[in-house]
Amino acid sequence: MAYDKFTVLKSTAVPMPIENVDTDQIIPARFLKATERKGFGDNLFRDWRYNADGSPKNDFVLNNPIYSGKILVGGKNFGSGSSREHAAWAIYDYGFRCVVSSFFADIFKNNALNIGILPVQVSPEFLHKIFTAIESDPKAALVVDLPAQTITISATGESETFDINSYKKHNMTNGYDDIDYLQAMKEDIKTFAAKSMY
Amino acid sequence: MSQIPATLFDKVWDSHAVRKIEDGPDVLFIDRHFIHEVTSPVAFLGLENRGLSVMFPEKTFATADHNTPTINQHLPVQDPLSANQLKALESNTAKYGISHWGLGNPRNGIVHVVGPENGITLPGMTIVCGDSHTSTHGAFGAIAFGIGTSEVEMVLSSQCIMQQKPKKMRITVTGTTGKGITPKDVTLYIISQLTAAGATGYFVEYAGEVFEQMSMEGRMTVCNMSIEMGARGGIIAPDETTFAYIKGREKAPQGAAWDNALAYWKTLKTEEGATFDKEYTFNAADIEPMITYGTNPGMGMGITQRIPVAQEAGGSAASYEKSLQYMGFQEQEPMLGKKVDYVFIGSCTNGRIEDFRAFASVVKGRKKADGVTAWIVPGSHIVEQQIREEGILDILTAAGFELRQPGCSACLAMNDDKVPAGKYAVSTSNRNFEGRQGPGSRTMLASPLVAAAAAVTGVVTDPRELI
């Protein structure tokens, strides 16, 4: 089993209404030098979160104690740029299990799914409703129900469905990953490889 | 029964699908896998934790590039964390029998430069690497894209990854580009029109006269930047230019194998009547030398224009304002004449010999401007050798520039080549994100000609005035 199972997550959320949050902001390149996967959460959003001297920037949302939770809500085109899986590791290591946005960059989305973070893509209107709900009550909870493929704002009961293919959904709810699947079909791969011209 | 006309992308993708999972991804067989020191160590660790091995070590190629120094490469790497990653790459590749061109190896260089120049990259292949600019290799008519570390582990252990087939887009640029317009300007123009997320979910085929007339190195620059508009990758149909580039390279097929390969490669084109999910057409005559003014590659403009106002740029006004504030720029300002502190020529986007020829064509007979720090970084040792042999080094030296050693360098500033906070850099690399070239650095992306014009004048300058 590759990661924790994901079924229903009810949590408060951290709002980040910024568009085009790229992976260099999520984890700057100078923190990619580890040879093990640990401790990346400390440097999540490093240059937005800390001054050059290491002191926290008080106006950044992760430094604001009124916001917390296992869900990160970002603006349009979240996770663009570099393929570094370290960005997803940093988000996971910090404690998030779900990222909500109206649009995700492809590689980030794959990386998230591969390590057990659920990317939930909602309409721009619903994203706006989520930001408004958190703004009026920082303790507003969201309910992300993977089996039902719904996301609900608890306080108002407003809800929207989201897409995920049934293969990935099965993986996430059971904690399986692609490597498990590929290992089980190695004979087919060998046969295929024998015909390759390269 | 008549067949539905196929696109180039469909032909390559479908011929590599080992299995198609219903309401799920395709299992895609990978012909070539490139790895480097930064995104591979955790994948090798994963193999060990699961007790797995490397299924086809001969299909994976390793080079060290991301964190390597660009001076004194013969000395031990000073930064202990970088040295540790380089050591891990060396021991992991040795353990599994993977080819490794480490620091000091004459074939060493940036992964997306050394793959093509050694004939490892070929038409019709599927190519992946734990680096988003793997899209570069699409210039050869290959399906090439960046992957995460979990996927690196998949390819090592099974030579496959699981991918949802992307949608298809075709971008056609008709006509001929004017004087001083390089492939970098063509791609920055396209991205400025589509935005940084305009091609997300798509694989892009580039078509039209501009790409047909372009050299392989130019095509690599264009395909390289595909990811900067969110595309999974870019692809250009192989033609005589492609075949002439590949023939005779070290790892390219030879003799009968070449003839067989060539016959197949000639079938790799989009058929008449094939359809795309989205199409764009642009006119080459509309393209000026380009420069970016903001903090994503979609925020680009013709060098003689003024910085757009938020409403023209689209997207959220708050995000736009945050971006201009970071850059220290105002709406409606011209970019021409803005002070430049640093100039970087290099990277997998513009670190090949044609880029240095272009740079030299402007600086020849001129002097580096006082107050400008210039980093001239070849993409590989082979490129470095060409720079010496063609006399470009003499031109650079006479103008007051120094040549550094190959690597990714200031493109992502993992080594010591960092632009200081608040300083302005004109860079031939691919990303102008906040802090990309060092914490607080401010990046303006441009072509080698624009970079050269800035290097000799100390301000943003239209290169057409100098050539």
Interface residues (C-beta under 8 A of the other chain):
Chain A: P17 I18 E19 N20 D22 D24 Q25 P28 A29 R30 L32 K33 A34 T35 E36 R37 D47 A52 G75 K76 N77 S80 G81 S82 S83 R84 E85 H86 A88 F103 F104 A105 D106 I107 N110 N111 N114 I115 N165 S166 Y167 K168 D177 D178 I179 Y181 L182 Q183 M185 K186 D188 I189 F192 A193 S196 M197 Y198
Chain B: V18 R19 I21 E22 D23 G24 P25 V27 F29 D31 R32 V38 T39 P41 V42 L45 G46 R50 L52 M55 F56 K59 H66 N67 D79 L81 S82 N84 Q85 A88 L122 G124 M125 G130 D131 S132 T134 G146 I147 G148 T149 S150 E151 E153 M154 S157 S158 Q159 C160 I161 M162 Q163 Q164 P166 A196 A197 T200 G201 I227 G230 R232 N260 A261 Y264 T295 N296 G315 S316 A318 S319 K322 L412 A413 M414 A421 R431 F433 E434 G435 R436 P439 G440
